[in-house]
Amino acid sequence: CFALRWMADEGVEMAFGSDAPVSPLDPWLSIAAAVHRSGDERPAWHEEQSLTPREALAASTDGQGTVGVGSRGDLIVLDADPLAVAGGPEAAAHLRSIRVAATLVDGEVIYDDD
């Protein structure tokens, strides 16, 4: 969307989704595209509309933010910190490389890559 940066600056609560099955069901691709404004290493399209990794991740996590007492029991454990790189094409490449190490639903482990 051309107005991502404007919406973020205005405090609009954003919620990312998917076009699956038309496109891959991979939230990291959407998050990376919002950060770099490109689906790959090509130059950014309207770079001024880029979101930070934190903003893009928040739009994909239902606003949950952190884990604590009373948090929902549906979680993923990642193999890398999605906020380790601040922005731009480097952050997008980092985000696209992240893999899920474990998935918990209702507090029970349903996937573990070990």
N, CA, C and O atoms as CSV, one atom per row, in Angstrom:
chain,resi,resn,atom,element,x,y,z
A,1,CYS,N,N,0.834,-1.181,0.000
A,1,CYS,CA,C,0.000,0.000,0.000
A,1,CYS,C,C,0.880,1.245,0.000
A,1,CYS,O,O,1.857,1.314,0.746
A,2,PHE,N,N,0.548,2.210,-0.815
A,2,PHE,CA,C,1.334,3.430,-0.947
A,2,PHE,C,C,1.325,4.256,0.327
A,2,PHE,O,O,2.266,5.016,0.554
A,3,ALA,N,N,0.320,4.142,1.156
A,3,ALA,CA,C,0.168,5.018,2.317
A,3,ALA,C,C,0.599,4.377,3.635
A,3,ALA,O,O,0.198,4.850,4.698
A,4,LEU,N,N,1.402,3.318,3.596
A,4,LEU,CA,C,1.806,2.652,4.834
A,4,LEU,C,C,2.441,3.612,5.837
A,4,LEU,O,O,2.053,3.634,7.005
A,5,ARG,N,N,3.409,4.401,5.391
A,5,ARG,CA,C,4.118,5.307,6.307
A,5,ARG,C,C,3.158,6.332,6.888
A,5,ARG,O,O,3.209,6.627,8.081
A,6,TRP,N,N,2.272,6.882,6.039
A,6,TRP,CA,C,1.298,7.860,6.512
A,6,TRP,C,C,0.400,7.243,7.570
A,6,TRP,O,O,0.166,7.851,8.614
A,7,MET,N,N,-0.109,6.037,7.310
A,7,MET,CA,C,-0.996,5.383,8.278
A,7,MET,C,C,-0.272,5.144,9.601
A,7,MET,O,O,-0.839,5.378,10.669
A,8,ALA,N,N,0.975,4.680,9.537
A,8,ALA,CA,C,1.743,4.448,10.761
A,8,ALA,C,C,1.943,5.750,11.522
A,8,ALA,O,O,1.783,5.790,12.742
A,9,ASP,N,N,2.290,6.809,10.809
A,9,ASP,CA,C,2.510,8.105,11.452
A,9,ASP,C,C,1.240,8.670,12.073
A,9,ASP,O,O,1.306,9.394,13.066
A,10,GLU,N,N,0.090,8.349,11.500
A,10,GLU,CA,C,-1.193,8.830,12.012
A,10,GLU,C,C,-1.766,7.938,13.114
A,10,GLU,O,O,-2.830,8.227,13.661
A,11,GLY,N,N,-1.061,6.860,13.435
A,11,GLY,CA,C,-1.511,5.979,14.508
A,11,GLY,C,C,-2.572,4.972,14.100
A,11,GLY,O,O,-3.240,4.395,14.958
A,12,VAL,N,N,-2.735,4.754,12.800
A,12,VAL,CA,C,-3.709,3.771,12.329
A,12,VAL,C,C,-3.221,2.377,12.721
A,12,VAL,O,O,-2.069,2.030,12.464
A,13,GLU,N,N,-4.085,1.584,13.335
A,13,GLU,CA,C,-3.727,0.209,13.676
A,13,GLU,C,C,-3.790,-0.632,12.408
A,13,GLU,O,O,-4.850,-0.783,11.801
A,14,MET,N,N,-2.659,-1.167,12.023
A,14,MET,CA,C,-2.584,-1.959,10.795
A,14,MET,C,C,-2.599,-3.440,11.121
A,14,MET,O,O,-2.069,-3.867,12.147
A,15,ALA,N,N,-3.209,-4.217,10.243
A,15,ALA,CA,C,-3.241,-5.670,10.397
A,15,ALA,C,C,-2.921,-6.295,9.050
A,15,ALA,O,O,-3.694,-6.184,8.098
A,16,PHE,N,N,-1.775,-6.952,8.983
A,16,PHE,CA,C,-1.378,-7.613,7.740
A,16,PHE,C,C,-2.128,-8.924,7.600
A,16,PHE,O,O,-2.524,-9.543,8.588
A,17,GLY,N,N,-2.315,-9.335,6.358
A,17,GLY,CA,C,-2.974,-10.589,6.063
A,17,GLY,C,C,-2.230,-11.313,4.964
A,17,GLY,O,O,-1.032,-11.110,4.772
A,18,SER,N,N,-2.938,-12.151,4.251
A,18,SER,CA,C,-2.332,-12.976,3.220
A,18,SER,C,C,-3.253,-13.048,2.010
A,18,SER,O,O,-4.471,-12.927,2.132
A,19,ASP,N,N,-2.656,-13.245,0.853
A,19,ASP,CA,C,-3.422,-13.499,-0.361
A,19,ASP,C,C,-3.395,-14.986,-0.711
A,19,ASP,O,O,-3.702,-15.368,-1.840
A,20,ALA,N,N,-3.026,-15.824,0.264
A,20,ALA,CA,C,-2.979,-17.267,0.022
A,20,ALA,C,C,-4.366,-17.743,-0.412
A,20,ALA,O,O,-5.359,-17.275,0.145
A,21,PRO,N,N,-4.470,-18.623,-1.352
A,21,PRO,CA,C,-3.441,-19.435,-1.976
A,21,PRO,C,C,-2.821,-18.816,-3.230
A,21,PRO,O,O,-2.050,-19.482,-3.922
A,22,VAL,N,N,-3.139,-17.566,-3.535
A,22,VAL,CA,C,-2.582,-16.915,-4.719
A,22,VAL,C,C,-1.091,-16.644,-4.546
A,22,VAL,O,O,-0.315,-16.784,-5.492
A,23,SER,N,N,-0.697,-16.261,-3.346
A,23,SER,CA,C,0.708,-16.030,-3.039
A,23,SER,C,C,1.090,-16.894,-1.840
A,23,SER,O,O,0.213,-17.400,-1.140
A,24,PRO,N,N,2.384,-17.068,-1.597
A,24,PRO,CA,C,2.798,-17.944,-0.500
A,24,PRO,C,C,2.264,-17.484,0.858
A,24,PRO,O,O,2.197,-16.288,1.139
A,25,LEU,N,N,1.892,-18.443,1.684
A,25,LEU,CA,C,1.427,-18.161,3.033
A,25,LEU,C,C,2.665,-18.066,3.929
A,25,LEU,O,O,2.963,-18.977,4.702
A,26,ASP,N,N,3.372,-16.948,3.805
A,26,ASP,CA,C,4.616,-16.725,4.539
A,26,ASP,C,C,4.614,-15.292,5.053
A,26,ASP,O,O,4.907,-14.373,4.289
A,27,PRO,N,N,4.295,-15.076,6.319
A,27,PRO,CA,C,4.213,-13.708,6.834
A,27,PRO,C,C,5.541,-12.955,6.752
A,27,PRO,O,O,5.543,-11.725,6.683
A,28,TRP,N,N,6.664,-13.666,6.757
A,28,TRP,CA,C,7.963,-12.990,6.689
A,28,TRP,C,C,8.147,-12.266,5.359
A,28,TRP,O,O,8.834,-11.246,5.304
A,29,LEU,N,N,7.547,-12.776,4.294
A,29,LEU,CA,C,7.628,-12.096,3.001
A,29,LEU,C,C,6.882,-10.764,3.048
A,29,LEU,O,O,7.375,-9.760,2.533
A,30,SER,N,N,5.705,-10.749,3.656
A,30,SER,CA,C,4.928,-9.512,3.786
A,30,SER,C,C,5.617,-8.511,4.697
A,30,SER,O,O,5.664,-7.319,4.395
A,31,ILE,N,N,6.151,-8.996,5.813
A,31,ILE,CA,C,6.856,-8.116,6.747
A,31,ILE,C,C,8.071,-7.506,6.066
A,31,ILE,O,O,8.305,-6.301,6.165
A,32,ALA,N,N,8.844,-8.337,5.375
A,32,ALA,CA,C,10.041,-7.850,4.674
A,32,ALA,C,C,9.683,-6.846,3.581
A,32,ALA,O,O,10.387,-5.853,3.397
A,33,ALA,N,N,8.595,-7.098,2.856
A,33,ALA,CA,C,8.177,-6.176,1.795
A,33,ALA,C,C,7.746,-4.833,2.368
A,33,ALA,O,O,7.987,-3.797,1.747
A,34,ALA,N,N,7.124,-4.826,3.522
A,34,ALA,CA,C,6.721,-3.563,4.159
A,34,ALA,C,C,7.938,-2.774,4.638
A,34,ALA,O,O,7.920,-1.543,4.648
A,35,VAL,N,N,8.984,-3.480,5.032
A,35,VAL,CA,C,10.208,-2.835,5.519
A,35,VAL,C,C,11.042,-2.290,4.370
A,35,VAL,O,O,11.548,-1.171,4.442
A,36,HIS,N,N,11.186,-3.072,3.319
A,36,HIS,CA,C,12.056,-2.666,2.201
A,36,HIS,C,C,11.284,-2.158,0.995
A,36,HIS,O,O,11.875,-1.557,0.098
A,37,ARG,N,N,9.962,-2.388,0.951
A,37,ARG,CA,C,9.121,-1.960,-0.171
A,37,ARG,C,C,9.521,-2.655,-1.463
A,37,ARG,O,O,9.445,-2.076,-2.547
A,38,SER,N,N,9.948,-3.909,-1.329
A,38,SER,CA,C,10.277,-4.750,-2.463
A,38,SER,C,C,10.147,-6.198,-1.997
A,38,SER,O,O,10.336,-6.493,-0.817
A,39,GLY,N,N,9.831,-7.080,-2.905
A,39,GLY,CA,C,9.707,-8.491,-2.563
A,39,GLY,C,C,11.013,-9.245,-2.597
A,39,GLY,O,O,11.062,-10.429,-2.264
A,40,ASP,N,N,12.077,-8.564,-2.998
A,40,ASP,CA,C,13.384,-9.207,-3.093
A,40,ASP,C,C,14.455,-8.134,-2.972
A,40,ASP,O,O,14.242,-7.126,-2.297
A,41,GLU,N,N,15.582,-8.329,-3.603
A,41,GLU,CA,C,16.708,-7.388,-3.472
A,41,GLU,C,C,16.641,-6.213,-4.456
A,41,GLU,O,O,17.553,-5.387,-4.492
A,42,ARG,N,N,15.582,-6.133,-5.243
A,42,ARG,CA,C,15.441,-4.992,-6.155
A,42,ARG,C,C,15.316,-3.695,-5.362
A,42,ARG,O,O,15.000,-3.727,-4.173
A,43,PRO,N,N,15.559,-2.556,-6.007
A,43,PRO,CA,C,15.391,-1.268,-5.309
A,43,PRO,C,C,13.969,-1.119,-4.761
A,43,PRO,O,O,13.009,-1.645,-5.323
A,44,ALA,N,N,13.865,-0.398,-3.665
A,44,ALA,CA,C,12.571,-0.179,-3.013
A,44,ALA,C,C,11.643,0.634,-3.902
A,44,ALA,O,O,12.081,1.546,-4.604
A,45,TRP,N,N,10.357,0.298,-3.865
A,45,TRP,CA,C,9.325,1.059,-4.560
A,45,TRP,C,C,8.725,1.996,-3.535
A,45,TRP,O,O,8.171,1.542,-2.534
A,46,HIS,N,N,8.824,3.293,-3.764
A,46,HIS,CA,C,8.363,4.311,-2.813
A,46,HIS,C,C,8.948,4.050,-1.421
A,46,HIS,O,O,8.233,3.821,-0.446
A,47,GLU,N,N,10.263,4.095,-1.378
A,47,GLU,CA,C,11.001,3.826,-0.146
A,47,GLU,C,C,10.523,4.687,1.031
A,47,GLU,O,O,10.610,4.267,2.185
A,48,GLU,N,N,10.024,5.879,0.737
A,48,GLU,CA,C,9.549,6.768,1.803
A,48,GLU,C,C,8.351,6.200,2.551
A,48,GLU,O,O,7.996,6.701,3.618
A,49,GLN,N,N,7.726,5.164,2.007
A,49,GLN,CA,C,6.577,4.532,2.650
A,49,GLN,C,C,6.965,3.313,3.483
A,49,GLN,O,O,6.090,2.602,3.978
A,50,SER,N,N,8.250,3.065,3.644
A,50,SER,CA,C,8.728,1.902,4.399
A,50,SER,C,C,8.316,1.966,5.866
A,50,SER,O,O,8.236,3.039,6.463
A,51,LEU,N,N,8.057,0.796,6.424
A,51,LEU,CA,C,7.824,0.671,7.860
A,51,LEU,C,C,9.105,0.176,8.518
A,51,LEU,O,O,9.979,-0.377,7.850
A,52,THR,N,N,9.215,0.372,9.812
A,52,THR,CA,C,10.322,-0.220,10.546
A,52,THR,C,C,10.000,-1.699,10.768
A,52,THR,O,O,8.836,-2.094,10.704
A,53,PRO,N,N,11.019,-2.517,11.027
A,53,PRO,CA,C,10.721,-3.925,11.339
A,53,PRO,C,C,9.748,-4.060,12.514
A,53,PRO,O,O,8.883,-4.936,12.491
A,54,ARG,N,N,9.870,-3.221,13.526
A,54,ARG,CA,C,8.963,-3.280,14.683
A,54,ARG,C,C,7.521,-2.985,14.259
A,54,ARG,O,O,6.599,-3.678,14.689
A,55,GLU,N,N,7.319,-1.972,13.427
A,55,GLU,CA,C,5.965,-1.627,12.964
A,55,GLU,C,C,5.368,-2.747,12.120
A,55,GLU,O,O,4.200,-3.100,12.285
A,56,ALA,N,N,6.170,-3.305,11.216
A,56,ALA,CA,C,5.681,-4.379,10.343
A,56,ALA,C,C,5.379,-5.638,11.139
A,56,ALA,O,O,4.390,-6.320,10.869
A,57,LEU,N,N,6.218,-5.951,12.114
A,57,LEU,CA,C,5.976,-7.120,12.953
A,57,LEU,C,C,4.702,-6.931,13.778
A,57,LEU,O,O,3.911,-7.864,13.918
A,58,ALA,N,N,4.501,-5.740,14.319
A,58,ALA,CA,C,3.290,-5.459,15.101
A,58,ALA,C,C,2.029,-5.634,14.251
A,58,ALA,O,O,1.007,-6.105,14.751
A,59,ALA,N,N,2.094,-5.263,12.987
A,59,ALA,CA,C,0.933,-5.405,12.094
A,59,ALA,C,C,0.640,-6.867,11.777
A,59,ALA,O,O,-0.425,-7.191,11.250
A,60,SER,N,N,1.585,-7.750,12.097
A,60,SER,CA,C,1.415,-9.181,11.821
A,60,SER,C,C,1.160,-10.015,13.063
A,60,SER,O,O,0.976,-11.228,12.960
A,61,THR,N,N,1.146,-9.393,14.235
A,61,THR,CA,C,1.050,-10.175,15.471
A,61,THR,C,C,-0.176,-9.847,16.301
A,61,THR,O,O,-0.194,-10.137,17.497
A,62,ASP,N,N,-1.172,-9.268,15.723
A,62,ASP,CA,C,-2.418,-8.999,16.442
A,62,ASP,C,C,-2.183,-8.120,17.665
A,62,ASP,O,O,-2.923,-8.202,18.645
A,63,GLY,N,N,-1.159,-7.285,17.608
A,63,GLY,CA,C,-0.904,-6.333,18.667
A,63,GLY,C,C,-0.464,-6.914,19.993
A,63,GLY,O,O,-0.494,-6.212,21.004
A,64,GLN,N,N,-0.058,-8.162,20.024
A,64,GLN,CA,C,0.282,-8.802,21.299
A,64,GLN,C,C,1.611,-8.319,21.861
A,64,GLN,O,O,1.734,-8.178,23.077
A,65,GLY,N,N,2.591,-8.065,21.037
A,65,GLY,CA,C,3.847,-7.492,21.513
A,65,GLY,C,C,4.728,-8.414,22.310
A,65,GLY,O,O,5.682,-8.967,21.762
A,66,THR,N,N,4.445,-8.604,23.591
A,66,THR,CA,C,5.310,-9.403,24.455
A,66,THR,C,C,4.529,-10.530,25.110
A,66,THR,O,O,3.300,-10.572,25.052
A,67,VAL,N,N,5.260,-11.439,25.730
A,67,VAL,CA,C,4.658,-12.576,26.414
A,67,VAL,C,C,4.713,-12.325,27.915
A,67,VAL,O,O,5.737,-11.886,28.438
A,68,GLY,N,N,3.628,-12.601,28.595
A,68,GLY,CA,C,3.575,-12.448,30.038
A,68,GLY,C,C,2.360,-13.152,30.596
A,68,GLY,O,O,1.596,-13.769,29.853
A,69,VAL,N,N,2.182,-13.063,31.881
A,69,VAL,CA,C,1.021,-13.667,32.532
A,69,VAL,C,C,-0.247,-13.114,31.882
A,69,VAL,O,O,-0.408,-11.900,31.753
A,70,GLY,N,N,-1.131,-14.001,31.481
A,70,GLY,CA,C,-2.377,-13.608,30.844
A,70,GLY,C,C,-2.291,-13.480,29.335
A,70,GLY,O,O,-3.305,-13.237,28.680
A,71,SER,N,N,-1.092,-13.641,28.765
A,71,SER,CA,C,-0.948,-13.592,27.305
A,71,SER,C,C,-1.616,-14.810,26.681
A,71,SER,O,O,-1.832,-15.830,27.335
A,72,ARG,N,N,-1.928,-14.677,25.428
A,72,ARG,CA,C,-2.470,-15.820,24.701
A,72,ARG,C,C,-1.439,-16.934,24.672
A,72,ARG,O,O,-0.237,-16.677,24.749
A,73,GLY,N,N,-1.905,-18.163,24.562
A,73,GLY,CA,C,-1.009,-19.316,24.562
A,73,GLY,C,C,-0.566,-19.750,23.186
A,73,GLY,O,O,0.048,-20.809,23.060
A,74,ASP,N,N,-0.851,-18.975,22.137
A,74,ASP,CA,C,-0.418,-19.294,20.790
A,74,ASP,C,C,0.832,-18.480,20.489
A,74,ASP,O,O,0.769,-17.257,20.363
A,75,LEU,N,N,1.959,-19.157,20.373
A,75,LEU,CA,C,3.240,-18.483,20.198
A,75,LEU,C,C,4.100,-19.206,19.182
A,75,LEU,O,O,3.901,-20.388,18.899
A,76,ILE,N,N,5.066,-18.471,18.638
A,76,ILE,CA,C,6.113,-19.095,17.845
A,76,ILE,C,C,7.455,-18.719,18.460
A,76,ILE,O,O,7.614,-17.640,19.030
A,77,VAL,N,N,8.411,-19.624,18.335
A,77,VAL,CA,C,9.782,-19.379,18.748
A,77,VAL,C,C,10.580,-19.303,17.453
A,77,VAL,O,O,10.506,-20.200,16.613
A,78,LEU,N,N,11.344,-18.221,17.299
A,78,LEU,CA,C,12.084,-17.992,16.060
A,78,LEU,C,C,13.549,-18.368,16.207
A,78,LEU,O,O,14.078,-18.449,17.315
A,79,ASP,N,N,14.200,-18.599,15.059
A,79,ASP,CA,C,15.625,-18.919,15.089
A,79,ASP,C,C,16.505,-17.673,15.072
A,79,ASP,O,O,17.730,-17.783,15.118
A,80,ALA,N,N,15.897,-16.494,15.006
A,80,ALA,CA,C,16.654,-15.235,14.991
A,80,ALA,C,C,15.756,-14.112,15.482
A,80,ALA,O,O,14.531,-14.231,15.468
A,81,ASP,N,N,16.371,-13.027,15.915
A,81,ASP,CA,C,15.640,-11.847,16.375
A,81,ASP,C,C,15.176,-11.042,15.170
A,81,ASP,O,O,16.015,-10.544,14.421
A,82,PRO,N,N,13.866,-10.895,14.953
A,82,PRO,CA,C,13.387,-10.153,13.783
A,82,PRO,C,C,13.709,-8.656,13.851
A,82,PRO,O,O,13.608,-7.960,12.841
A,83,LEU,N,N,14.088,-8.164,15.008
A,83,LEU,CA,C,14.394,-6.745,15.161
A,83,LEU,C,C,15.900,-6.481,15.190
A,83,LEU,O,O,16.325,-5.377,15.532
A,84,ALA,N,N,16.702,-7.468,14.839
A,84,ALA,CA,C,18.161,-7.345,14.916
A,84,ALA,C,C,18.729,-6.358,13.907
A,84,ALA,O,O,19.803,-5.801,14.133
A,85,VAL,N,N,18.031,-6.130,12.797
A,85,VAL,CA,C,18.503,-5.211,11.754
A,85,VAL,C,C,17.466,-4.101,11.612
A,85,VAL,O,O,16.271,-4.374,11.501
A,86,ALA,N,N,17.924,-2.850,11.617
A,86,ALA,CA,C,17.037,-1.690,11.739
A,86,ALA,C,C,16.118,-1.443,10.550
A,86,ALA,O,O,14.971,-1.050,10.761
A,87,GLY,N,N,16.552,-1.650,9.334
A,87,GLY,CA,C,15.696,-1.354,8.195
A,87,GLY,C,C,16.412,-1.542,6.879
A,87,GLY,O,O,17.566,-1.966,6.838
A,88,GLY,N,N,15.712,-1.219,5.794
A,88,GLY,CA,C,16.288,-1.283,4.464
A,88,GLY,C,C,16.423,-2.686,3.930
A,88,GLY,O,O,15.857,-3.627,4.486
A,89,PRO,N,N,17.182,-2.836,2.837
A,89,PRO,CA,C,17.301,-4.144,2.194
A,89,PRO,C,C,17.957,-5.189,3.095
A,89,PRO,O,O,17.641,-6.374,2.993
A,90,GLU,N,N,18.866,-4.767,3.974
A,90,GLU,CA,C,19.509,-5.722,4.884
A,90,GLU,C,C,18.484,-6.308,5.853
A,90,GLU,O,O,18.492,-7.511,6.116
A,91,ALA,N,N,17.608,-5.463,6.381
A,91,ALA,CA,C,16.569,-5.945,7.290
A,91,ALA,C,C,15.608,-6.865,6.557
A,91,ALA,O,O,15.184,-7.882,7.107
A,92,ALA,N,N,15.261,-6.522,5.325
A,92,ALA,CA,C,14.341,-7.356,4.553
A,92,ALA,C,C,14.952,-8.730,4.303
A,92,ALA,O,O,14.270,-9.744,4.451
A,93,ALA,N,N,16.221,-8.776,3.929
A,93,ALA,CA,C,16.883,-10.063,3.712
A,93,ALA,C,C,16.912,-10.872,5.004
A,93,ALA,O,O,16.680,-12.081,4.989
A,94,HIS,N,N,17.193,-10.212,6.106
A,94,HIS,CA,C,17.200,-10.885,7.410
A,94,HIS,C,C,15.812,-11.442,7.734
A,94,HIS,O,O,15.694,-12.591,8.159
A,95,LEU,N,N,14.778,-10.654,7.541
A,95,LEU,CA,C,13.419,-11.093,7.842
A,95,LEU,C,C,13.005,-12.284,6.980
A,95,LEU,O,O,12.364,-13.216,7.465
A,96,ARG,N,N,13.378,-12.246,5.693
A,96,ARG,CA,C,13.023,-13.360,4.801
A,96,ARG,C,C,13.750,-14.646,5.186
A,96,ARG,O,O,13.305,-15.733,4.816
A,97,SER,N,N,14.855,-14.547,5.919
A,97,SER,CA,C,15.627,-15.739,6.280
A,97,SER,C,C,15.181,-16.371,7.600
A,97,SER,O,O,15.627,-17.470,7.928
A,98,ILE,N,N,14.330,-15.717,8.348
A,98,ILE,CA,C,13.915,-16.219,9.665
A,98,ILE,C,C,13.050,-17.474,9.507
A,98,ILE,O,O,12.194,-17.563,8.627
A,99,ARG,N,N,13.304,-18.422,10.382
A,99,ARG,CA,C,12.539,-19.668,10.385
A,99,ARG,C,C,11.924,-19.874,11.765
A,99,ARG,O,O,12.441,-19.396,12.775
A,100,VAL,N,N,10.819,-20.591,11.783
A,100,VAL,CA,C,10.151,-20.923,13.042
A,100,VAL,C,C,10.824,-22.153,13.637
A,100,VAL,O,O,10.945,-23.186,12.978
A,101,ALA,N,N,11.261,-22.035,14.894
A,101,ALA,CA,C,11.906,-23.143,15.592
A,101,ALA,C,C,10.888,-23.981,16.364
A,101,ALA,O,O,11.087,-25.182,16.547
A,102,ALA,N,N,9.806,-23.358,16.815
A,102,ALA,CA,C,8.769,-24.088,17.547
A,102,ALA,C,C,7.465,-23.306,17.487
A,102,ALA,O,O,7.470,-22.084,17.344
A,103,THR,N,N,6.359,-24.015,17.596
A,103,THR,CA,C,5.030,-23.408,17.615
A,103,THR,C,C,4.259,-23.973,18.805
A,103,THR,O,O,4.242,-25.182,19.036
A,104,LEU,N,N,3.627,-23.080,19.548
A,104,LEU,CA,C,2.788,-23.476,20.672
A,104,LEU,C,C,1.368,-22.991,20.409
A,104,LEU,O,O,1.164,-21.842,20.020
A,105,VAL,N,N,0.394,-23.859,20.620
A,105,VAL,CA,C,-1.018,-23.507,20.497
A,105,VAL,C,C,-1.676,-23.852,21.818
A,105,VAL,O,O,-1.566,-24.977,22.306
A,106,ASP,N,N,-2.356,-22.879,22.389
A,106,ASP,CA,C,-2.951,-23.033,23.719
A,106,ASP,C,C,-1.910,-23.508,24.732
A,106,ASP,O,O,-2.230,-24.275,25.640
A,107,GLY,N,N,-0.675,-23.055,24.579
A,107,GLY,CA,C,0.391,-23.399,25.503
A,107,GLY,C,C,1.039,-24.744,25.294
A,107,GLY,O,O,1.958,-25.103,26.029
A,108,GLU,N,N,0.579,-25.511,24.298
A,108,GLU,CA,C,1.133,-26.835,24.013
A,108,GLU,C,C,2.013,-26.771,22.762
A,108,GLU,O,O,1.637,-26.157,21.764
A,109,VAL,N,N,3.189,-27.409,22.823
A,109,VAL,CA,C,4.092,-27.450,21.668
A,109,VAL,C,C,3.478,-28.359,20.606
A,109,VAL,O,O,3.235,-29.542,20.844
A,110,ILE,N,N,3.234,-27.780,19.427
A,110,ILE,CA,C,2.705,-28.597,18.331
A,110,ILE,C,C,3.717,-28.759,17.203
A,110,ILE,O,O,3.534,-29.586,16.311
A,111,TYR,N,N,4.797,-27.957,17.248
A,111,TYR,CA,C,5.874,-28.099,16.263
A,111,TYR,C,C,7.177,-27.740,16.950
A,111,TYR,O,O,7.263,-26.746,17.672
A,112,ASP,N,N,8.192,-28.564,16.717
A,112,ASP,CA,C,9.529,-28.313,17.226
A,112,ASP,C,C,10.497,-28.808,16.166
A,112,ASP,O,O,10.456,-29.979,15.790
A,113,ASP,N,N,11.366,-27.934,15.680
A,113,ASP,CA,C,12.235,-28.321,14.577
A,113,ASP,C,C,13.419,-29.190,14.996
A,113,ASP,O,O,14.237,-29.552,14.151
A,114,ASP,N,N,13.527,-29.530,16.272
A,114,ASP,CA,C,14.636,-30.408,16.711
A,114,ASP,C,C,14.450,-31.789,16.205
A,114,ASP,O,O,15.278,-32.660,16.472
